[in-house]
Amino acid sequence: MTAVPVPRRIDVVTAVHAPSAPFLADAYKSLCAQELPDGWEWHWIIQEDGFSEAVRPHVPDDPRVSFHQGRPGGPGVARTMALAYATGSYVKVLDADDQLTLGALARDLALLEADPALGWATSRVLDLLPDGSTAGFDADPEDGPLAKGVVFDFWKANNYRAQVHPATLFIRRDLLFALGGWMALPASEDTGLLLALNAVSPGYFTRDYGLLYRKWEGQATAQTTHTDEAERDARMAVIEARTHAMADWEGR
């Protein structure tokens, strides 16, 4: 039986809700500025977390862009539902209020195409501040491979803060499906995915900036619910237990 070839496509997955919809225009501009090797293309899958009339007017009229809606469940659920329309070799995360830097997709693609052992890649982030200025960090790891378990060890030793940013993830599609997509958590679902990826597969961190991470009052991490101590402890406990279980299972 002849295997069906996987399209040479990067599926860019974006969860969106009404307050963040106006930022889609900037995200789209950053996608259009990406240059890929001959034969490769991107497909932008925009998944609304809910049903409203507020998002669709901001969706670009472009055959490379598809828009879908579903009952609300948070960004992790929206991104996972978007995977129903992902058919390419790779999946790239792009939050609705963020922007890719020039060359980000091509760099990620080159890393994973060159090394089949790598399951995922991340990159540096610049905060995009409300006045349009940017701010970086001085504690990013060195450029290079990330062995299995190192992201979890750092996260555990540093008050549940990873040394690489899950909003920059570029992932092999088959691996993402094997892990079940994003965690069913009200927040930190992307960190949960990052640690699961690190439990079962080596990754790569590049010190080239790959994302402009918008800071604004409507972002999920700026809400008081995000820092509720009881919920945060519960989220971290679930993420930690899952990561341990996956690492133990991988080691059998």
Beta strands, then each sheet from edge to edge (+ up, - down):
strand 1: 9-16
strand 2: 41-49
strand 3: 65-70
strand 4: 90-93
strand 5: 99-100
strand 6: 120-128
strand 7: 134-135
strand 8: 144-146
strand 9: 170-172
strand 10: 203-214
sheet 1: 3+ 2+ 1+ 4+ 9- 6+ 7-
sheet 2: 3+ 2+ 1+ 4+ 9- 6+ 10+ 5-
sheet 3: 3+ 2+ 1+ 4+ 9- 6+ 10+ 8-
end
